[in-house]
Amino acid sequence: SFPARRSSDLAQKRLVLPRGAFVRHEGGVFVYVQNTEGGYERRLVTLGPGLDSGVVVTDGVAEKDQVVVTGAQQLLATEILGSAGGGDED
């Protein structure tokens, strides 16, 4: 995981994440954040402008959040397959 960080641009603090942190699903843009149980939860985010260092996030994560930046797409695929009822539940 990757701690969200703030970037200073024209004296304005902005939360910036690398492009690899974002996944698109059903019309939304999401990131995965580590939760207190050690797993990951998908969160809807609002994006601002793109920068050389990544993309500004205006809503959805906080500076203290541990955001997944490698393997986010795999987490989404696992989540979707799991919610499709692929298990042997009777």
PDB file of N, CA, C and O in Angstrom:
ATOM      1  N   SER A   1       0.831  -1.180   0.000  1.00  0.00           N
ATOM      2  CA  SER A   1       0.000   0.000   0.000  1.00  0.00           C
ATOM      3  C   SER A   1       0.873   1.240   0.000  1.00  0.00           C
ATOM      4  O   SER A   1       2.085   1.165   0.203  1.00  0.00           O
ATOM      5  N   PHE A   2       0.267   2.334  -0.221  1.00  0.00           N
ATOM      6  CA  PHE A   2       0.972   3.592  -0.431  1.00  0.00           C
ATOM      7  C   PHE A   2       0.251   4.679   0.350  1.00  0.00           C
ATOM      8  O   PHE A   2      -0.949   4.876   0.160  1.00  0.00           O
ATOM      9  N   PRO A   3       0.961   5.391   1.230  1.00  0.00           N
ATOM     10  CA  PRO A   3       0.247   6.464   1.933  1.00  0.00           C
ATOM     11  C   PRO A   3      -0.095   7.583   0.973  1.00  0.00           C
ATOM     12  O   PRO A   3       0.744   8.009   0.179  1.00  0.00           O
ATOM     13  N   ALA A   4      -1.321   8.057   1.045  1.00  0.00           N
ATOM     14  CA  ALA A   4      -1.699   9.206   0.231  1.00  0.00           C
ATOM     15  C   ALA A   4      -0.797  10.365   0.633  1.00  0.00           C
ATOM     16  O   ALA A   4      -0.417  10.477   1.798  1.00  0.00           O
ATOM     17  N   ARG A   5      -0.456  11.214  -0.305  1.00  0.00           N
ATOM     18  CA  ARG A   5       0.416  12.327   0.046  1.00  0.00           C
ATOM     19  C   ARG A   5      -0.098  13.608  -0.564  1.00  0.00           C
ATOM     20  O   ARG A   5      -0.847  13.604  -1.541  1.00  0.00           O
ATOM     21  N   ARG A   6       0.318  14.686   0.026  1.00  0.00           N
ATOM     22  CA  ARG A   6      -0.106  15.993  -0.454  1.00  0.00           C
ATOM     23  C   ARG A   6       1.013  16.611  -1.262  1.00  0.00           C
ATOM     24  O   ARG A   6       2.192  16.468  -0.937  1.00  0.00           O
ATOM     25  N   SER A   7       0.628  17.293  -2.313  1.00  0.00           N
ATOM     26  CA  SER A   7       1.570  17.991  -3.164  1.00  0.00           C
ATOM     27  C   SER A   7       1.252  19.474  -3.114  1.00  0.00           C
ATOM     28  O   SER A   7       0.087  19.870  -3.153  1.00  0.00           O
ATOM     29  N   SER A   8       2.287  20.289  -3.029  1.00  0.00           N
ATOM     30  CA  SER A   8       2.061  21.726  -2.983  1.00  0.00           C
ATOM     31  C   SER A   8       2.181  22.287  -4.391  1.00  0.00           C
ATOM     32  O   SER A   8       3.200  22.110  -5.057  1.00  0.00           O
ATOM     33  N   ASP A   9       1.144  22.957  -4.829  1.00  0.00           N
ATOM     34  CA  ASP A   9       1.139  23.560  -6.153  1.00  0.00           C
ATOM     35  C   ASP A   9       0.502  24.935  -6.020  1.00  0.00           C
ATOM     36  O   ASP A   9      -0.683  25.047  -5.707  1.00  0.00           O
ATOM     37  N   LEU A  10       1.271  25.957  -6.253  1.00  0.00           N
ATOM     38  CA  LEU A  10       0.792  27.328  -6.096  1.00  0.00           C
ATOM     39  C   LEU A  10       0.223  27.557  -4.697  1.00  0.00           C
ATOM     40  O   LEU A  10      -0.827  28.179  -4.534  1.00  0.00           O
ATOM     41  N   ALA A  11       0.931  27.046  -3.693  1.00  0.00           N
ATOM     42  CA  ALA A  11       0.583  27.202  -2.279  1.00  0.00           C
ATOM     43  C   ALA A  11      -0.739  26.528  -1.917  1.00  0.00           C
ATOM     44  O   ALA A  11      -1.289  26.800  -0.850  1.00  0.00           O
ATOM     45  N   GLN A  12      -1.256  25.667  -2.771  1.00  0.00           N
ATOM     46  CA  GLN A  12      -2.492  24.940  -2.480  1.00  0.00           C
ATOM     47  C   GLN A  12      -2.138  23.483  -2.239  1.00  0.00           C
ATOM     48  O   GLN A  12      -1.490  22.858  -3.079  1.00  0.00           O
ATOM     49  N   LYS A  13      -2.550  22.934  -1.111  1.00  0.00           N
ATOM     50  CA  LYS A  13      -2.279  21.532  -0.805  1.00  0.00           C
ATOM     51  C   LYS A  13      -3.307  20.665  -1.527  1.00  0.00           C
ATOM     52  O   LYS A  13      -4.509  20.926  -1.485  1.00  0.00           O
ATOM     53  N   ARG A  14      -2.798  19.626  -2.189  1.00  0.00           N
ATOM     54  CA  ARG A  14      -3.685  18.722  -2.923  1.00  0.00           C
ATOM     55  C   ARG A  14      -3.247  17.287  -2.677  1.00  0.00           C
ATOM     56  O   ARG A  14      -2.055  16.997  -2.573  1.00  0.00           O
ATOM     57  N   LEU A  15      -4.207  16.410  -2.588  1.00  0.00           N
ATOM     58  CA  LEU A  15      -3.938  14.995  -2.416  1.00  0.00           C
ATOM     59  C   LEU A  15      -3.685  14.398  -3.793  1.00  0.00           C
ATOM     60  O   LEU A  15      -4.529  14.509  -4.682  1.00  0.00           O
ATOM     61  N   VAL A  16      -2.521  13.760  -3.979  1.00  0.00           N
ATOM     62  CA  VAL A  16      -2.130  13.211  -5.282  1.00  0.00           C
ATOM     63  C   VAL A  16      -1.819  11.731  -5.126  1.00  0.00           C
ATOM     64  O   VAL A  16      -1.088  11.335  -4.219  1.00  0.00           O
ATOM     65  N   LEU A  17      -2.386  10.904  -6.028  1.00  0.00           N
ATOM     66  CA  LEU A  17      -2.098   9.475  -6.053  1.00  0.00           C
ATOM     67  C   LEU A  17      -1.571   9.091  -7.426  1.00  0.00           C
ATOM     68  O   LEU A  17      -1.932   9.709  -8.428  1.00  0.00           O
ATOM     69  N   PRO A  18      -0.714   8.065  -7.480  1.00  0.00           N
ATOM     70  CA  PRO A  18      -0.230   7.590  -8.775  1.00  0.00           C
ATOM     71  C   PRO A  18      -1.365   7.012  -9.609  1.00  0.00           C
ATOM     72  O   PRO A  18      -2.351   6.515  -9.065  1.00  0.00           O
ATOM     73  N   ARG A  19      -1.226   7.075 -10.913  1.00  0.00           N
ATOM     74  CA  ARG A  19      -2.280   6.593 -11.819  1.00  0.00           C
ATOM     75  C   ARG A  19      -2.630   5.118 -11.610  1.00  0.00           C
ATOM     76  O   ARG A  19      -3.770   4.717 -11.844  1.00  0.00           O
ATOM     77  N   GLY A  20      -1.671   4.317 -11.179  1.00  0.00           N
ATOM     78  CA  GLY A  20      -1.910   2.892 -10.954  1.00  0.00           C
ATOM     79  C   GLY A  20      -2.839   2.592  -9.794  1.00  0.00           C
ATOM     80  O   GLY A  20      -3.258   1.447  -9.624  1.00  0.00           O
ATOM     81  N   ALA A  21      -3.170   3.590  -8.995  1.00  0.00           N
ATOM     82  CA  ALA A  21      -4.045   3.378  -7.841  1.00  0.00           C
ATOM     83  C   ALA A  21      -5.520   3.311  -8.228  1.00  0.00           C
ATOM     84  O   ALA A  21      -6.338   2.827  -7.447  1.00  0.00           O
ATOM     85  N   PHE A  22      -5.869   3.786  -9.413  1.00  0.00           N
ATOM     86  CA  PHE A  22      -7.278   3.939  -9.791  1.00  0.00           C
ATOM     87  C   PHE A  22      -7.787   2.778 -10.623  1.00  0.00           C
ATOM     88  O   PHE A  22      -7.087   2.261 -11.494  1.00  0.00           O
ATOM     89  N   VAL A  23      -9.033   2.374 -10.337  1.00  0.00           N
ATOM     90  CA  VAL A  23      -9.737   1.401 -11.167  1.00  0.00           C
ATOM     91  C   VAL A  23     -11.079   2.009 -11.549  1.00  0.00           C
ATOM     92  O   VAL A  23     -11.675   2.767 -10.783  1.00  0.00           O
ATOM     93  N   ARG A  24     -11.540   1.667 -12.738  1.00  0.00           N
ATOM     94  CA  ARG A  24     -12.848   2.137 -13.205  1.00  0.00           C
ATOM     95  C   ARG A  24     -13.803   0.950 -13.204  1.00  0.00           C
ATOM     96  O   ARG A  24     -13.466  -0.151 -13.640  1.00  0.00           O
ATOM     97  N   HIS A  25     -15.013   1.213 -12.696  1.00  0.00           N
ATOM     98  CA  HIS A  25     -16.012   0.146 -12.602  1.00  0.00           C
ATOM     99  C   HIS A  25     -17.392   0.781 -12.596  1.00  0.00           C
ATOM    100  O   HIS A  25     -17.668   1.686 -11.808  1.00  0.00           O
ATOM    101  N   GLU A  26     -18.259   0.299 -13.483  1.00  0.00           N
ATOM    102  CA  GLU A  26     -19.655   0.754 -13.574  1.00  0.00           C
ATOM    103  C   GLU A  26     -19.774   2.275 -13.560  1.00  0.00           C
ATOM    104  O   GLU A  26     -20.626   2.830 -12.865  1.00  0.00           O
ATOM    105  N   GLY A  27     -18.927   2.939 -14.322  1.00  0.00           N
ATOM    106  CA  GLY A  27     -19.008   4.384 -14.480  1.00  0.00           C
ATOM    107  C   GLY A  27     -18.329   5.208 -13.406  1.00  0.00           C
ATOM    108  O   GLY A  27     -18.319   6.436 -13.492  1.00  0.00           O
ATOM    109  N   GLY A  28     -17.762   4.568 -12.397  1.00  0.00           N
ATOM    110  CA  GLY A  28     -17.089   5.293 -11.324  1.00  0.00           C
ATOM    111  C   GLY A  28     -15.597   5.047 -11.328  1.00  0.00           C
ATOM    112  O   GLY A  28     -15.108   4.115 -11.966  1.00  0.00           O
ATOM    113  N   VAL A  29     -14.882   5.889 -10.611  1.00  0.00           N
ATOM    114  CA  VAL A  29     -13.442   5.714 -10.416  1.00  0.00           C
ATOM    115  C   VAL A  29     -13.238   5.417  -8.936  1.00  0.00           C
ATOM    116  O   VAL A  29     -13.757   6.128  -8.076  1.00  0.00           O
ATOM    117  N   PHE A  30     -12.480   4.362  -8.644  1.00  0.00           N
ATOM    118  CA  PHE A  30     -12.301   3.876  -7.283  1.00  0.00           C
ATOM    119  C   PHE A  30     -10.824   3.674  -6.969  1.00  0.00           C
ATOM    120  O   PHE A  30      -9.986   3.556  -7.863  1.00  0.00           O
ATOM    121  N   VAL A  31     -10.530   3.639  -5.661  1.00  0.00           N
ATOM    122  CA  VAL A  31      -9.234   3.186  -5.160  1.00  0.00           C
ATOM    123  C   VAL A  31      -9.531   2.148  -4.089  1.00  0.00           C
ATOM    124  O   VAL A  31     -10.639   2.092  -3.555  1.00  0.00           O
ATOM    125  N   TYR A  32      -8.537   1.329  -3.783  1.00  0.00           N
ATOM    126  CA  TYR A  32      -8.641   0.386  -2.671  1.00  0.00           C
ATOM    127  C   TYR A  32      -7.808   0.914  -1.518  1.00  0.00           C
ATOM    128  O   TYR A  32      -6.656   1.315  -1.685  1.00  0.00           O
ATOM    129  N   VAL A  33      -8.428   0.902  -0.335  1.00  0.00           N
ATOM    130  CA  VAL A  33      -7.798   1.406   0.878  1.00  0.00           C
ATOM    131  C   VAL A  33      -7.751   0.274   1.888  1.00  0.00           C
ATOM    132  O   VAL A  33      -8.722  -0.467   2.043  1.00  0.00           O
ATOM    133  N   GLN A  34      -6.619   0.135   2.576  1.00  0.00           N
ATOM    134  CA  GLN A  34      -6.499  -0.902   3.602  1.00  0.00           C
ATOM    135  C   GLN A  34      -7.399  -0.549   4.775  1.00  0.00           C
ATOM    136  O   GLN A  34      -7.404   0.588   5.247  1.00  0.00           O
ATOM    137  N   ASN A  35      -8.172  -1.547   5.247  1.00  0.00           N
ATOM    138  CA  ASN A  35      -9.061  -1.306   6.380  1.00  0.00           C
ATOM    139  C   ASN A  35      -8.430  -1.813   7.675  1.00  0.00           C
ATOM    140  O   ASN A  35      -7.341  -2.386   7.653  1.00  0.00           O
ATOM    141  N   THR A  36      -9.100  -1.607   8.786  1.00  0.00           N
ATOM    142  CA  THR A  36      -8.541  -1.963  10.089  1.00  0.00           C
ATOM    143  C   THR A  36      -8.416  -3.469  10.297  1.00  0.00           C
ATOM    144  O   THR A  36      -7.648  -3.904  11.156  1.00  0.00           O
ATOM    145  N   GLU A  37      -9.148  -4.272   9.536  1.00  0.00           N
ATOM    146  CA  GLU A  37      -9.057  -5.732   9.660  1.00  0.00           C
ATOM    147  C   GLU A  37      -7.918  -6.309   8.823  1.00  0.00           C
ATOM    148  O   GLU A  37      -7.713  -7.523   8.831  1.00  0.00           O
ATOM    149  N   GLY A  38      -7.180  -5.478   8.107  1.00  0.00           N
ATOM    150  CA  GLY A  38      -6.079  -5.956   7.282  1.00  0.00           C
ATOM    151  C   GLY A  38      -6.477  -6.274   5.856  1.00  0.00           C
ATOM    152  O   GLY A  38      -5.635  -6.670   5.050  1.00  0.00           O
ATOM    153  N   GLY A  39      -7.755  -6.107   5.532  1.00  0.00           N
ATOM    154  CA  GLY A  39      -8.222  -6.318   4.167  1.00  0.00           C
ATOM    155  C   GLY A  39      -8.276  -4.992   3.432  1.00  0.00           C
ATOM    156  O   GLY A  39      -7.672  -4.007   3.857  1.00  0.00           O
ATOM    157  N   TYR A  40      -9.000  -4.976   2.332  1.00  0.00           N
ATOM    158  CA  TYR A  40      -9.082  -3.776   1.505  1.00  0.00           C
ATOM    159  C   TYR A  40     -10.531  -3.463   1.171  1.00  0.00           C
ATOM    160  O   TYR A  40     -11.335  -4.365   0.936  1.00  0.00           O
ATOM    161  N   GLU A  41     -10.850  -2.190   1.152  1.00  0.00           N
ATOM    162  CA  GLU A  41     -12.190  -1.766   0.759  1.00  0.00           C
ATOM    163  C   GLU A  41     -12.080  -0.832  -0.434  1.00  0.00           C
ATOM    164  O   GLU A  41     -11.160  -0.020  -0.534  1.00  0.00           O
ATOM    165  N   ARG A  42     -13.047  -0.969  -1.340  1.00  0.00           N
ATOM    166  CA  ARG A  42     -13.079  -0.116  -2.523  1.00  0.00           C
ATOM    167  C   ARG A  42     -13.818   1.163  -2.178  1.00  0.00           C
ATOM    168  O   ARG A  42     -14.892   1.131  -1.578  1.00  0.00           O
ATOM    169  N   ARG A  43     -13.228   2.296  -2.566  1.00  0.00           N
ATOM    170  CA  ARG A  43     -13.851   3.595  -2.308  1.00  0.00           C
ATOM    171  C   ARG A  43     -13.974   4.400  -3.584  1.00  0.00           C
ATOM    172  O   ARG A  43     -13.043   4.485  -4.386  1.00  0.00           O
ATOM    173  N   LEU A  44     -15.144   4.988  -3.751  1.00  0.00           N
ATOM    174  CA  LEU A  44     -15.390   5.899  -4.861  1.00  0.00           C
ATOM    175  C   LEU A  44     -14.629   7.191  -4.596  1.00  0.00           C
ATOM    176  O   LEU A  44     -14.676   7.727  -3.489  1.00  0.00           O
ATOM    177  N   VAL A  45     -13.926   7.693  -5.614  1.00  0.00           N
ATOM    178  CA  VAL A  45     -13.182   8.942  -5.469  1.00  0.00           C
ATOM    179  C   VAL A  45     -13.600   9.934  -6.542  1.00  0.00           C
ATOM    180  O   VAL A  45     -14.124   9.566  -7.593  1.00  0.00           O
ATOM    181  N   THR A  46     -13.353  11.186  -6.247  1.00  0.00           N
ATOM    182  CA  THR A  46     -13.564  12.261  -7.202  1.00  0.00           C
ATOM    183  C   THR A  46     -12.196  12.772  -7.612  1.00  0.00           C
ATOM    184  O   THR A  46     -11.369  13.115  -6.767  1.00  0.00           O
ATOM    185  N   LEU A  47     -11.965  12.821  -8.912  1.00  0.00           N
ATOM    186  CA  LEU A  47     -10.659  13.211  -9.423  1.00  0.00           C
ATOM    187  C   LEU A  47     -10.615  14.674  -9.815  1.00  0.00           C
ATOM    188  O   LEU A  47     -11.601  15.256 -10.266  1.00  0.00           O
ATOM    189  N   GLY A  48      -9.444  15.244  -9.628  1.00  0.00           N
ATOM    190  CA  GLY A  48      -9.147  16.586 -10.093  1.00  0.00           C
ATOM    191  C   GLY A  48      -8.227  16.470 -11.299  1.00  0.00           C
ATOM    192  O   GLY A  48      -8.305  15.493 -12.044  1.00  0.00           O
ATOM    193  N   PRO A  49      -7.365  17.442 -11.497  1.00  0.00           N
ATOM    194  CA  PRO A  49      -6.490  17.424 -12.664  1.00  0.00           C
ATOM    195  C   PRO A  49      -5.382  16.387 -12.565  1.00  0.00           C
ATOM    196  O   PRO A  49      -4.962  16.002 -11.474  1.00  0.00           O
ATOM    197  N   GLY A  50      -4.921  15.946 -13.724  1.00  0.00           N
ATOM    198  CA  GLY A  50      -3.769  15.069 -13.791  1.00  0.00           C
ATOM    199  C   GLY A  50      -2.490  15.890 -13.700  1.00  0.00           C
ATOM    200  O   GLY A  50      -2.424  16.997 -14.233  1.00  0.00           O
ATOM    201  N   LEU A  51      -1.493  15.364 -13.040  1.00  0.00           N
ATOM    202  CA  LEU A  51      -0.188  15.998 -12.900  1.00  0.00           C
ATOM    203  C   LEU A  51       0.880  15.037 -13.383  1.00  0.00           C
ATOM    204  O   LEU A  51       0.585  13.870 -13.643  1.00  0.00           O
ATOM    205  N   ASP A  52       2.103  15.498 -13.509  1.00  0.00           N
ATOM    206  CA  ASP A  52       3.201  14.600 -13.868  1.00  0.00           C
ATOM    207  C   ASP A  52       3.378  13.504 -12.820  1.00  0.00           C
ATOM    208  O   ASP A  52       3.744  12.378 -13.156  1.00  0.00           O
ATOM    209  N   SER A  53       3.119  13.828 -11.553  1.00  0.00           N
ATOM    210  CA  SER A  53       3.334  12.888 -10.456  1.00  0.00           C
ATOM    211  C   SER A  53       2.138  11.983 -10.176  1.00  0.00           C
ATOM    212  O   SER A  53       2.247  11.077  -9.350  1.00  0.00           O
ATOM    213  N   GLY A  54       1.009  12.198 -10.831  1.00  0.00           N
ATOM    214  CA  GLY A  54      -0.176  11.385 -10.596  1.00  0.00           C
ATOM    215  C   GLY A  54      -1.441  12.165 -10.887  1.00  0.00           C
ATOM    216  O   GLY A  54      -1.467  13.014 -11.778  1.00  0.00           O
ATOM    217  N   VAL A  55      -2.496  11.871 -10.127  1.00  0.00           N
ATOM    218  CA  VAL A  55      -3.789  12.515 -10.330  1.00  0.00           C
ATOM    219  C   VAL A  55      -4.260  13.068  -8.984  1.00  0.00           C
ATOM    220  O   VAL A  55      -4.150  12.402  -7.954  1.00  0.00           O
ATOM    221  N   VAL A  56      -4.779  14.280  -9.009  1.00  0.00           N
ATOM    222  CA  VAL A  56      -5.323  14.895  -7.806  1.00  0.00           C
ATOM    223  C   VAL A  56      -6.635  14.212  -7.450  1.00  0.00           C
ATOM    224  O   VAL A  56      -7.473  13.971  -8.319  1.00  0.00           O
ATOM    225  N   VAL A  57      -6.812  13.899  -6.159  1.00  0.00           N
ATOM    226  CA  VAL A  57      -8.057  13.336  -5.647  1.00  0.00           C
ATOM    227  C   VAL A  57      -8.698  14.395  -4.766  1.00  0.00           C
ATOM    228  O   VAL A  57      -8.108  14.835  -3.779  1.00  0.00           O
ATOM    229  N   THR A  58      -9.909  14.802  -5.128  1.00  0.00           N
ATOM    230  CA  THR A  58     -10.572  15.863  -4.373  1.00  0.00           C
ATOM    231  C   THR A  58     -11.527  15.339  -3.317  1.00  0.00           C
ATOM    232  O   THR A  58     -11.925  16.083  -2.421  1.00  0.00           O
ATOM    233  N   ASP A  59     -11.909  14.044  -3.409  1.00  0.00           N
ATOM    234  CA  ASP A  59     -12.816  13.481  -2.412  1.00  0.00           C
ATOM    235  C   ASP A  59     -12.725  11.959  -2.443  1.00  0.00           C
ATOM    236  O   ASP A  59     -12.525  11.365  -3.503  1.00  0.00           O
ATOM    237  N   GLY A  60     -12.873  11.323  -1.269  1.00  0.00           N
ATOM    238  CA  GLY A  60     -12.934   9.867  -1.200  1.00  0.00           C
ATOM    239  C   GLY A  60     -11.838   9.229  -0.372  1.00  0.00           C
ATOM    240  O   GLY A  60     -12.039   8.141   0.168  1.00  0.00           O
ATOM    241  N   VAL A  61     -10.680   9.872  -0.254  1.00  0.00           N
ATOM    242  CA  VAL A  61      -9.593   9.362   0.579  1.00  0.00           C
ATOM    243  C   VAL A  61      -9.008  10.509   1.389  1.00  0.00           C
ATOM    244  O   VAL A  61      -9.118  11.681   1.027  1.00  0.00           O
ATOM    245  N   ALA A  62      -8.390  10.132   2.485  1.00  0.00           N
ATOM    246  CA  ALA A  62      -7.735  11.101   3.357  1.00  0.00           C
ATOM    247  C   ALA A  62      -6.231  10.863   3.335  1.00  0.00           C
ATOM    248  O   ALA A  62      -5.765   9.804   2.914  1.00  0.00           O
ATOM    249  N   GLU A  63      -5.496  11.832   3.780  1.00  0.00           N
ATOM    250  CA  GLU A  63      -4.036  11.750   3.774  1.00  0.00           C
ATOM    251  C   GLU A  63      -3.529  10.559   4.579  1.00  0.00           C
ATOM    252  O   GLU A  63      -2.489   9.990   4.246  1.00  0.00           O
ATOM    253  N   LYS A  64      -4.245  10.175   5.631  1.00  0.00           N
ATOM    254  CA  LYS A  64      -3.816   9.067   6.497  1.00  0.00           C
ATOM    255  C   LYS A  64      -4.092   7.689   5.896  1.00  0.00           C
ATOM    256  O   LYS A  64      -3.546   6.700   6.384  1.00  0.00           O
ATOM    257  N   ASP A  65      -4.916   7.592   4.860  1.00  0.00           N
ATOM    258  CA  ASP A  65      -5.302   6.309   4.278  1.00  0.00           C
ATOM    259  C   ASP A  65      -4.129   5.642   3.564  1.00  0.00           C
ATOM    260  O   ASP A  65      -3.313   6.301   2.920  1.00  0.00           O
ATOM    261  N   GLN A  66      -4.068   4.314   3.695  1.00  0.00           N
ATOM    262  CA  GLN A  66      -3.091   3.506   2.976  1.00  0.00           C
ATOM    263  C   GLN A  66      -3.764   2.996   1.702  1.00  0.00           C
ATOM    264  O   GLN A  66      -4.641   2.134   1.758  1.00  0.00           O
ATOM    265  N   VAL A  67      -3.349   3.531   0.562  1.00  0.00           N
ATOM    266  CA  VAL A  67      -3.992   3.254  -0.721  1.00  0.00           C
ATOM    267  C   VAL A  67      -3.148   2.266  -1.517  1.00  0.00           C
ATOM    268  O   VAL A  67      -1.928   2.408  -1.601  1.00  0.00           O
ATOM    269  N   VAL A  68      -3.808   1.259  -2.105  1.00  0.00           N
ATOM    270  CA  VAL A  68      -3.142   0.276  -2.958  1.00  0.00           C
ATOM    271  C   VAL A  68      -2.778   0.950  -4.281  1.00  0.00           C
ATOM    272  O   VAL A  68      -3.632   1.562  -4.923  1.00  0.00           O
ATOM    273  N   VAL A  69      -1.514   0.841  -4.688  1.00  0.00           N
ATOM    274  CA  VAL A  69      -1.105   1.433  -5.960  1.00  0.00           C
ATOM    275  C   VAL A  69      -0.631   0.386  -6.960  1.00  0.00           C
ATOM    276  O   VAL A  69      -0.488   0.690  -8.144  1.00  0.00           O
ATOM    277  N   THR A  70      -0.389  -0.826  -6.513  1.00  0.00           N
ATOM    278  CA  THR A  70      -0.011  -1.923  -7.402  1.00  0.00           C
ATOM    279  C   THR A  70      -0.957  -3.083  -7.138  1.00  0.00           C
ATOM    280  O   THR A  70      -1.083  -3.540  -6.002  1.00  0.00           O
ATOM    281  N   GLY A  71      -1.618  -3.558  -8.175  1.00  0.00           N
ATOM    282  CA  GLY A  71      -2.532  -4.682  -8.027  1.00  0.00           C
ATOM    283  C   GLY A  71      -3.978  -4.292  -7.776  1.00  0.00           C
ATOM    284  O   GLY A  71      -4.804  -5.154  -7.476  1.00  0.00           O
ATOM    285  N   ALA A  72      -4.301  -3.008  -7.893  1.00  0.00           N
ATOM    286  CA  ALA A  72      -5.684  -2.570  -7.650  1.00  0.00           C
ATOM    287  C   ALA A  72      -6.651  -3.245  -8.623  1.00  0.00           C
ATOM    288  O   ALA A  72      -7.760  -3.613  -8.235  1.00  0.00           O
ATOM    289  N   GLN A  73      -6.248  -3.409  -9.871  1.00  0.00           N
ATOM    290  CA  GLN A  73      -7.112  -4.046 -10.866  1.00  0.00           C
ATOM    291  C   GLN A  73      -7.369  -5.510 -10.492  1.00  0.00           C
ATOM    292  O   GLN A  73      -8.465  -6.026 -10.712  1.00  0.00           O
ATOM    293  N   GLN A  74      -6.362  -6.172  -9.932  1.00  0.00           N
ATOM    294  CA  GLN A  74      -6.539  -7.556  -9.498  1.00  0.00           C
ATOM    295  C   GLN A  74      -7.516  -7.646  -8.320  1.00  0.00           C
ATOM    296  O   GLN A  74      -8.314  -8.580  -8.245  1.00  0.00           O
ATOM    297  N   LEU A  75      -7.453  -6.683  -7.409  1.00  0.00           N
ATOM    298  CA  LEU A  75      -8.411  -6.656  -6.300  1.00  0.00           C
ATOM    299  C   LEU A  75      -9.831  -6.493  -6.811  1.00  0.00           C
ATOM    300  O   LEU A  75     -10.753  -7.138  -6.312  1.00  0.00           O
ATOM    301  N   LEU A  76     -10.008  -5.633  -7.805  1.00  0.00           N
ATOM    302  CA  LEU A  76     -11.332  -5.440  -8.387  1.00  0.00           C
ATOM    303  C   LEU A  76     -11.831  -6.740  -9.019  1.00  0.00           C
ATOM    304  O   LEU A  76     -12.981  -7.127  -8.811  1.00  0.00           O
ATOM    305  N   ALA A  77     -10.985  -7.408  -9.779  1.00  0.00           N
ATOM    306  CA  ALA A  77     -11.378  -8.662 -10.425  1.00  0.00           C
ATOM    307  C   ALA A  77     -11.761  -9.712  -9.378  1.00  0.00           C
ATOM    308  O   ALA A  77     -12.750 -10.424  -9.550  1.00  0.00           O
ATOM    309  N   THR A  78     -10.991  -9.810  -8.307  1.00  0.00           N
ATOM    310  CA  THR A  78     -11.291 -10.762  -7.234  1.00  0.00           C
ATOM    311  C   THR A  78     -12.611 -10.419  -6.568  1.00  0.00           C
ATOM    312  O   THR A  78     -13.409 -11.309  -6.272  1.00  0.00           O
ATOM    313  N   GLU A  79     -12.848  -9.131  -6.328  1.00  0.00           N
ATOM    314  CA  GLU A  79     -14.098  -8.693  -5.705  1.00  0.00           C
ATOM    315  C   GLU A  79     -15.296  -9.029  -6.593  1.00  0.00           C
ATOM    316  O   GLU A  79     -16.311  -9.523  -6.103  1.00  0.00           O
ATOM    317  N   ILE A  80     -15.183  -8.767  -7.874  1.00  0.00           N
ATOM    318  CA  ILE A  80     -16.287  -9.022  -8.809  1.00  0.00           C
ATOM    319  C   ILE A  80     -16.571 -10.521  -8.907  1.00  0.00           C
ATOM    320  O   ILE A  80     -17.728 -10.940  -8.881  1.00  0.00           O
ATOM    321  N   LEU A  81     -15.514 -11.325  -9.020  1.00  0.00           N
ATOM    322  CA  LEU A  81     -15.711 -12.778  -9.090  1.00  0.00           C
ATOM    323  C   LEU A  81     -16.333 -13.312  -7.811  1.00  0.00           C
ATOM    324  O   LEU A  81     -17.186 -14.198  -7.859  1.00  0.00           O
ATOM    325  N   GLY A  82     -15.913 -12.782  -6.668  1.00  0.00           N
ATOM    326  CA  GLY A  82     -16.460 -13.218  -5.383  1.00  0.00           C
ATOM    327  C   GLY A  82     -17.916 -12.852  -5.225  1.00  0.00           C
ATOM    328  O   GLY A  82     -18.687 -13.611  -4.638  1.00  0.00           O
ATOM    329  N   SER A  83     -18.305 -11.702  -5.738  1.00  0.00           N
ATOM    330  CA  SER A  83     -19.705 -11.274  -5.601  1.00  0.00           C
ATOM    331  C   SER A  83     -20.604 -11.933  -6.633  1.00  0.00           C
ATOM    332  O   SER A  83     -21.828 -11.833  -6.547  1.00  0.00           O
ATOM    333  N   ALA A  84     -20.004 -12.605  -7.609  1.00  0.00           N
ATOM    334  CA  ALA A  84     -20.808 -13.303  -8.632  1.00  0.00           C
ATOM    335  C   ALA A  84     -21.324 -14.637  -8.137  1.00  0.00           C
ATOM    336  O   ALA A  84     -22.031 -15.334  -8.865  1.00  0.00           O
ATOM    337  N   GLY A  85     -20.982 -15.007  -6.908  1.00  0.00           N
ATOM    338  CA  GLY A  85     -21.499 -16.268  -6.347  1.00  0.00           C
ATOM    339  C   GLY A  85     -20.814 -17.480  -6.904  1.00  0.00           C
ATOM    340  O   GLY A  85     -21.458 -18.504  -7.134  1.00  0.00           O
ATOM    341  N   GLY A  86     -19.501 -17.389  -7.131  1.00  0.00           N
ATOM    342  CA  GLY A  86     -18.771 -18.510  -7.699  1.00  0.00           C
ATOM    343  C   GLY A  86     -18.438 -19.601  -6.714  1.00  0.00           C
ATOM    344  O   GLY A  86     -17.822 -20.598  -7.090  1.00  0.00           O
ATOM    345  N   GLY A  87     -18.835 -19.441  -5.431  1.00  0.00           N
ATOM    346  CA  GLY A  87     -18.511 -20.442  -4.413  1.00  0.00           C
ATOM    347  C   GLY A  87     -19.513 -21.578  -4.388  1.00  0.00           C
ATOM    348  O   GLY A  87     -20.506 -21.564  -5.115  1.00  0.00           O
ATOM    349  N   ASP A  88     -19.242 -22.565  -3.541  1.00  0.00           N
ATOM    350  CA  ASP A  88     -20.117 -23.738  -3.380  1.00  0.00           C
ATOM    351  C   ASP A  88     -20.996 -23.559  -2.153  1.00  0.00           C
ATOM    352  O   ASP A  88     -20.990 -24.413  -1.267  1.00  0.00           O
ATOM    353  N   GLU A  89     -21.739 -22.486  -2.084  1.00  0.00           N
ATOM    354  CA  GLU A  89     -22.581 -22.229  -0.926  1.00  0.00           C
ATOM    355  C   GLU A  89     -23.941 -22.879  -1.121  1.00  0.00           C
ATOM    356  O   GLU A  89     -24.583 -22.704  -2.157  1.00  0.00           O
ATOM    357  N   ASP A  90     -24.368 -23.619  -0.128  1.00  0.00           N
ATOM    358  CA  ASP A  90     -25.690 -24.275  -0.182  1.00  0.00           C
ATOM    359  C   ASP A  90     -26.546 -23.805   0.948  1.00  0.00           C
ATOM    360  O   ASP A  90     -27.691 -24.238   1.077  1.00  0.00           O
TER     361      ASP A  90
END
